[in-house]
Amino acid sequence: MVTLSACDTATGKLEGEEGSDGLAEAFLLAGAKSVVGALWDVDDSATEALMKDFYRHLAEGEDKSTALRQAKLDYLKRWGDLPPSFWAGFTLVGDGSTPITF
């Protein structure tokens, strides 16, 4: 799994029927099974909190997609009903059904 926690790392140029061509797709083509990236400009503090929870959930044995979802829910629980621009920007591309072994 590759995690790209910077702004706009899950976006790219549209290439017709092939879909989006960007950094996440480059990692998948290079052999990564999954990539987590941002769909828009993300707030630094929100990203830090979200990524800490994401990796904590991974360390607890949750699969990648569940860990990301739970990190988003944890963020909302901790910080209240903030706009989605703070917590919803991260997406997982590829296989999210498997846990990470540390």
Beta strands, then each sheet from edge to edge (+ up, - down):
strand 1: 2-3
strand 2: 12-14
strand 3: 20-22
strand 4: 34-38
strand 5: 90-94
sheet 1: 1+ 4+ 5-
sheet 2: 2+ 3-
end
